[in-house]
Amino acid sequence: MALDTSRLDACWTPGQGASVQQPAMLLDHAAITSLELLEGSLGGHAGSLFDFLARAGSPMGLRRIKQWLCRPLTDVREVQKRQTVVAFFTDHAEVRMTFLEATQLLPDLERLVCRSVSGLRPIAGDHWQQLPEEQEEEANPRMAGGAAWAVPASCAAYTALNQLLHGLALAWHSTNLIAQAESVTGTVLPSELTTFLGACEPAAEALDKLNAIFDFMDASCPRGQLTLQPPKPEAIAYDDRAAAAADLQEAERALQEALLQIQQHLRDHGASQALLAKVVMCEDASQGILRCPAAVGPLLVQAGFTLQPSPARGQFVHAHLPWLAELGAACIRAREAAERAEQQLLLEGVRLFLTLLPELEGLVHACACLDALAGCAEACCPENAPAGCTFSRPILLSTEECRAQSHPALKAPAAGAPRTGGRAGGILRRANSSASSSSGGGGGAREQWGSGDVLWLEDLWNPQLTLGEKNRGCADIGNQDVTPNSVSIGGSCSPQIFLLTGTNMGGKSTLLRAACIATILAHMGCNVPCRRATISVVDRIWMRMGAHDRIMLGESTFMVEMSETAAGLAGASRSSLVVLDELGRGTATHDGYALAYAVLAHLGREIGCRTLFTTHYHGLTQERLIRPHVSLAHMAHTTTPQGQFLPLHTLRSGPAPEGSSGIQVASMAGLPPRLCARAHKVAAHLCHQLQQKQHPAAPCLDALLDKYQGNTFPISAVELAALRDALRKIRQNCAVWPVPN
């Protein structure tokens, strides 16, 4: 599906570092692809977020979900309206299921509207609303020449209109089911839902007017055929059509009686039935010519006919009679008049349809939105969550509310006290204790944290994890093993950067995707896969995940990675969400480490946006220039009694204590045991060398610098500069790279 971002790009000025008000969150191709919003990793919808949300009944409802996925709203009020409707459908399962079952019968009304308008507007004329009647034939070439453009009402030109009118009647019935819930069950409909239903009311009157002409609501009307109603007083041009039809019937009756008299004359003079069956009137009835066998020619001369030569000489003759020509001409004139009246009636019906088109489109739009919201409520219903997980209504805050700290949700704790164990893994509301002490006791660092924009997600999980079981035929979602985790970024209690380390196969990328998916669902107005969620408006998600090259452009994997990172840094504002997964892995270790360090420092010190950052450069967790700006966390793992590596997929605070466990994961992948044993020896040797390079004075100088930053003793500026220079020289000889296990 092509995404039209022309209007959105006009609202976006990259590189300004300030929030910009725009109608929808901007998602580039990298974000849509990496998050698998529309397509899964294996191609097609299977495994994508759309596959999870695709519970709407109609094609237009499914299309609306796709549009919302690619363009989530940033208007908090509009999002809250959707949330209210989703909450109603979530709480009233019977109403939701009844409505979704009714929408499954709907055709694709949006496409039928386009097909009907494109096919019928030329018939009505390009300027049909402004032209007087005497200019109609001149403005519309199809009307020239009488009935040249006229077509039967059952032909293909009106098939789309017929299907549309039938579908609109079903759409009105579907939305009316929701309105009836208030009177039947006593359910009080929220005002946001009545607004959608109120948009359908004008369409009811429009359908009644169209029903006065078109027989689309008649159960006896065959599906796929559009017929006209019998004359009704309120219908336009029905009097002319009825009079023309009566004249045509009378003319055809007179002509038929004349032909019967001629046949009776021939029969009385001995003509056989076989010869009479071959006596037919020529196509042009106004000429009054009969085509008959040559054997009955003398009998027709006796009746007053004049014989004319026939192209088929010797077999047939043409017989002409003036008074028969008059009857034929009268019949032709009556038929043309009836066709013109039929045309005019259809023309008036088409014009009436085009006049009422805004009301009908309002019904289509309201029905599509309600279908999409009901489908989202069905997908994100708490009963459909795995054991230990749930869905909840998020709190979406505007940027002004967050930075002014005016919303009650910002006054209360994000999700209780921090927890370091258990199923959820704990809320990371601040950096670990060592980070707080090393950054100076919390005074200066906590002032930098209070930028206002928040992303607080308690017991977060990724709903795409349930799709694997569903695609394998497992219907019992409640028994699936999904581990929820909690993330807290921003506000006055957490830094803006979430630095995640841990083992391979530990679930770091899955957690990043889950946070982005929760953010998108919250801006769509859906329930989010969390126990509680507080999110300030995100104007754009910048994402750098995965590895791929661009052969046709001559760009390597690392070049693509740096290009996407540069675009994200240039366009990110304080309200953006930046997601970087293992940045700098495609080049030399020291270059990748330096780039990851520089990007983290730029995001924390210059932009100040919410950032999710995963890395296997474990030395970044010890860098003092970025420690005040990050929350440290890692994905835990354990070892079985048999010595096998086992990821727990549980989030815990602090840096990863045992590195990335890359060799253990390689062994799980099937690398030969001798090869893995050799890798273990090499890793141990490298670790020993790095420990020998550690300068013994480095910890002392670090502690001295900590005391100065904590203002525990006075020191001059010159002494501070010398101290920093000494520490810099020591660190130049101390490699702080990832330590292999």
Secondary structure, 3 states (H helix, E strand, C coil): CCCCCHHHHHCCCCCCCCCCCCCECEECHHHHHHCCCCCCCCCCCCCCHHHHHCCCCCHHHHHHHHHHHHCCECCHHHHHHHHHHHHHHHHCHHHHHHHHHHHCCCCCHHHHHHHHHHHHHHHHCCCCCCCCHHHHHHHCHHHCCCCCCCCCCCCHHHHHHHHHHHHHHHHHHHHHHHHHHHHHCCCCCCHHHHHHHHCCHHHHHHHHHHHCCECCCCCCCCCCCCCECCCCCCCCCHHHHHHHHHHHHHHHHHHHHHHHHHHHHHHHCCCCHHHHHCCEECCCHHHCEEEEEHHHHHHHHHCCCEEECCCCCCCEEEEECHHHHHHHHHHHHHHHHHHHHHHHHHHHHHHHHHHCHHHHHHHHHHHHHHHHHHHHHHHCCHHHCCCCCCCECCEEECHHHHHHCCCHHHHCCCCCCCCCCCCCCCCCCCCCHHHHHHCCCCHHHHHHHCCCCEEEEEEECCCCHHHHHHHCCCCCHHHCCCCCEEEEEECCCCCCEEEEEECCCCCHHHHHHHHHHHHHHHHHCCCECCCEEEEECCCEEEEECCCCCECCCCECHHHHHHHHHHHHHHHCCCCCEEEEECCCCCCCHHHHHHHHHHHHHHHHHHHCCEEEEECCCHHHHHCCCCHHHEEEEEEEEEECCCCCEEEEEEEEECCCCCCCCHHHHHHHCCCCHHHHHHHHHHHHHHHHHHHHHCCCCHHHHHHHHHHHHCCCCCCCHHHHHHHHHHHHHHHHCCCCCCCCC
